Amino acid sequence: MKYKSDYKNILIFSGVIFLFAIALTIWAWDKVPNDAQIPVHWNAKGEVDGYRGKTIGLLMGPATVFFLSILLAFLPRIDPRLKNLQQSQKAYEIVWGGVVLFMAILHLITILSVLGYAINMSAAMAFLLGILFMAIGNYLGKVRSNFMFGIRTAWTLSSEISWNKTHRLGGWLFFITGLLVFLSGLWRNGELTFGLLFAGTLSSVILLFGYSYWVWKSDEERTENKK
């Protein structure tokens, strides 16, 4: 089946976000000293533990948005289950848009912090990650079986029932994790946010991995590799 792109709206959205990130960089360029150290990584306490020079630090945000958009636009072209992925377009676009928007807002927060604005990174990351996880969770159950996007285990990929039930459960788990992470931002405690994010993600992965196998075993129409 020949690939026919129908991701025009999300490509336009990504382009706007990219231009926004570029505009932020241009606006901040003369305001940031040439010898400034740009924060690019924060630890669980919300403290900066990684820096880059001005050029790399200010260009990293737009570059990340650009290359993520290119990658996400390319992946559907090589999926063997292209038709299913196209039927999951809305969910795919929500995740695509959420990720690039997250990176652009993180770029904005980084620039503001360098310019001396008081930014509580623990709270900001909790709110941003919480919203992103809730958005993913809200649409995860609508994703059709494919090789590029979703909860891909050997069992979900060989059983429609396992794929559908695992993604419905995964949607709830991601949404609950996102809600807890979002609420943790009210306490402005980075370690609490990190703990909830780590525990929620790890427990979800383990539970979904086992659940996908359990459902697959009960599916009489599952696909098995036979010698």
Order of alpha helices (4+ residues) and beta strands (2+ residues): alpha-beta-beta-alpha-alpha-alpha-alpha-alpha-alpha
